[in-house]
Amino acid sequence: MAKTEQGGYVVYSVSATTNGSGDATAYTDDPVFGEVESIAYVKTDYANGVDFTITGETTGLSLWTDTDVNASETVFPRVVANLNTDGSALTTHAPIVLAGERVKVVVAQGGATKSGTFRIIVKR
């Protein structure tokens, strides 16, 4: 797992290798501080139909959940914004901000002893 920084962005690379049951859990090495701009799944050799859930380790804040994935893909996680006076949902979206927690990647149905990489791009 690696971290690189450039131009106000930090890229966290998380590799997750499954056990004999096709499951894995992996984390960023360091706590994440900032707006999660994108998450890319880079397929290495997970079985087709792999499932994954990516969250903040401490808060459980959902960053990305996907099922039956067969190929590499990228998402740009956002949440629905809320009105600051009463908490009602707005029609705009806001980036997800993490403040000092690792990103947790949980993989299921990935095939026995298979691997994949998740690249998490964070704006500081």
Phi, psi and chi 1 to 4 in degrees:
 res  aa     phi    psi   chi1   chi2   chi3   chi4
   1 MET       -  136.8  -68.3  170.2 -133.2      -
   2 ALA  -136.6  164.0      -      -      -      -
   3 LYS  -138.3  131.8  173.7  177.0   94.6  169.4
   4 THR  -128.2  148.8   58.4      -      -      -
   5 GLU  -124.9  137.4  -60.8 -176.8   42.7      -
   6 GLN  -164.0  132.0 -172.7  168.9   -1.8      -
   7 GLY    55.2   39.0      -      -      -      -
   8 GLY    85.2    4.0      -      -      -      -
   9 TYR  -120.1  150.6  -69.8   89.2      -      -
  10 VAL  -122.8  131.6 -179.0      -      -      -
  11 VAL  -111.1  119.1  179.4      -      -      -
  12 TYR  -102.4  129.7  -61.9   87.6      -      -
  13 SER  -112.6  120.8 -177.1      -      -      -
  14 VAL  -119.2  118.9  178.2      -      -      -
  15 SER  -100.6  136.6  -64.1      -      -      -
  16 ALA  -129.6  120.0      -      -      -      -
  17 THR  -106.4  129.5  -59.5      -      -      -
  18 THR   -77.2  157.7   58.6      -      -      -
  19 ASN   -86.4 -171.2   59.9   22.1      -      -
  20 GLY   -63.2  -19.5      -      -      -      -
  21 SER   -91.3   -3.2  -61.6      -      -      -
  22 GLY    88.3   14.0      -      -      -      -
  23 ASP  -112.3  152.0  -57.9  -32.7      -      -
  24 ALA  -154.5  152.3      -      -      -      -
  25 THR  -134.3  130.8  -59.7      -      -      -
  26 ALA  -141.8  160.6      -      -      -      -
  27 TYR  -135.6  157.4  -59.4   86.8      -      -
  28 THR   -64.7  147.9   54.3      -      -      -
  29 ASP   -66.2  -37.4  -72.8  -24.3      -      -
  30 ASP  -113.8  156.6  -60.6  -41.7      -      -
  31 PRO   -63.4  149.3  -19.4   30.8      -      -
  32 VAL  -103.6  134.5  173.1      -      -      -
  33 PHE  -127.6  114.3  -68.6   86.0      -      -
  34 GLY   136.2 -173.0      -      -      -      -
  35 GLU   -83.8  126.8  -61.9  176.2   -0.4      -
  36 VAL   -78.3  107.7  178.1      -      -      -
  37 GLU   -81.7  -44.7  -67.1  -65.7  -42.2      -
  38 SER  -157.5  159.8   66.8      -      -      -
  39 ILE  -134.6  127.0  -57.2  172.6      -      -
  40 ALA  -114.3  129.7      -      -      -      -
  41 TYR   -95.0  122.8  158.9   57.8      -      -
  42 VAL  -110.1  107.3 -178.3      -      -      -
  43 LYS   -69.1  129.9 -177.9  172.9  179.2  150.8
  44 THR  -104.8  -76.2  -56.5      -      -      -
  45 ASP  -145.6   24.8   62.9   -2.4      -      -
  46 TYR   -57.4  149.4  -76.5  149.3      -      -
  47 ALA   -64.8  150.9      -      -      -      -
  48 ASN   -61.6  142.7  -76.6  -16.9      -      -
  49 GLY    90.7   14.5      -      -      -      -
  50 VAL   -65.0  147.8   65.1      -      -      -
  51 ASP  -117.6  146.0  -57.8  -24.2      -      -
  52 PHE  -148.8  152.1   46.4   82.9      -      -
  53 THR  -129.6  126.1  -58.7      -      -      -
  54 ILE  -120.4  124.3  -57.0  172.5      -      -
  55 THR  -140.3  169.9   61.5      -      -      -
  56 GLY   -74.6  134.4      -      -      -      -
  57 GLU   -62.5  -43.2  176.7 -173.9   23.5      -
  58 THR   -84.2  -49.1  -53.2      -      -      -
  59 THR   -84.1  -22.1   61.6      -      -      -
  60 GLY    74.9   10.5      -      -      -      -
  61 LEU   -57.1  124.4 -173.4   61.1      -      -
  62 SER   -74.9  123.5  178.7      -      -      -
  63 LEU  -102.4  -38.8  -60.5  171.8      -      -
  64 TRP  -168.3  129.3 -175.3   15.2      -      -
  65 THR  -127.8  131.8  -60.6      -      -      -
  66 ASP  -146.4  148.9 -149.0  -19.7      -      -
  67 THR  -129.4  155.6   58.9      -      -      -
  68 ASP    53.6   46.2  -60.6  -32.8      -      -
  69 VAL   -85.4  134.8  178.0      -      -      -
  70 ASN  -117.2  -14.0  -63.3  -33.1      -      -
  71 ALA  -146.8  166.3      -      -      -      -
  72 SER   -58.7  146.9  -62.3      -      -      -
  73 GLU  -159.1  163.0   63.6  179.8  -68.4      -
  74 THR  -130.2  140.1  -59.2      -      -      -
  75 VAL  -126.5  161.6  -62.0      -      -      -
  76 PHE  -123.5   87.6  -60.6   85.2      -      -
  77 PRO   -62.3  134.8  -13.7   23.6      -      -
  78 ARG  -143.7  160.2  -60.6  -68.2 -177.5  -95.6
  79 VAL  -124.0  157.1  -66.6      -      -      -
  80 VAL   -73.2  130.0  175.4      -      -      -
  81 ALA   -72.4  157.6      -      -      -      -
  82 ASN  -122.6  149.4  -62.9   89.6      -      -
  83 LEU   -68.5  132.7 -166.4   60.2      -      -
  84 ASN   -72.9  -13.1   65.0  -11.3      -      -
  85 THR   -89.1  -34.5   54.6      -      -      -
  86 ASP  -136.4    1.3   65.7    5.1      -      -
  87 GLY    80.6    3.3      -      -      -      -
  88 SER   -68.7  147.0   60.1      -      -      -
  89 ALA   -69.7  140.4      -      -      -      -
  90 LEU  -101.8 -178.8  -58.8  172.3      -      -
  91 THR   -98.3    3.0   57.5      -      -      -
  92 THR   -97.6  162.3   57.7      -      -      -
  93 HIS  -118.5  150.2  -69.9   80.6      -      -
  94 ALA  -127.1  152.5      -      -      -      -
  95 PRO   -68.2  155.4   21.3  -27.9      -      -
  96 ILE   -86.4  129.2  -62.7  171.1      -      -
  97 VAL  -111.8  129.6  177.3      -      -      -
  98 LEU  -108.2  141.5  -64.4  179.2      -      -
  99 ALA  -128.8   77.6      -      -      -      -
 100 GLY    88.2   35.2      -      -      -      -
 101 GLU  -133.9  151.6   63.0 -177.4  -54.0      -
 102 ARG   -75.4  157.9  -63.5 -174.8  -54.5  171.0
 103 VAL   -91.7  132.5  172.7      -      -      -
 104 LYS  -107.7  128.5  178.5  179.8 -179.8 -179.1
 105 VAL  -115.5  120.6  176.6      -      -      -
 106 VAL  -115.7  126.1  177.1      -      -      -
 107 VAL  -115.0  138.7  176.8      -      -      -
 108 ALA  -134.5  150.9      -      -      -      -
 109 GLN    59.4   35.8  -59.6 -176.8   55.0      -
 110 GLY   -89.6   -3.7      -      -      -      -
 111 GLY    90.7  153.7      -      -      -      -
 112 ALA   -70.9  127.7      -      -      -      -
 113 THR    53.0   52.7  -40.6      -      -      -
 114 LYS  -116.8  164.0  -56.8  -68.5 -176.9 -179.8
 115 SER  -138.5  160.5   62.7      -      -      -
 116 GLY  -156.6  164.7      -      -      -      -
 117 THR  -125.9  143.4  -59.5      -      -      -
 118 PHE  -121.4  124.5  -61.6   85.1      -      -
 119 ARG  -107.4  117.9  -68.6  175.3   38.4   92.9
 120 ILE  -109.6  118.2  -57.6  145.1      -      -
 121 ILE  -103.6  124.4  -61.5  176.5      -      -
 122 VAL  -122.1  131.6  175.7      -      -      -
 123 LYS   -90.8  124.8 -176.9  177.6 -179.2 -176.9
 124 ARG   -85.0      -  -66.9 -169.3   82.0  136.0
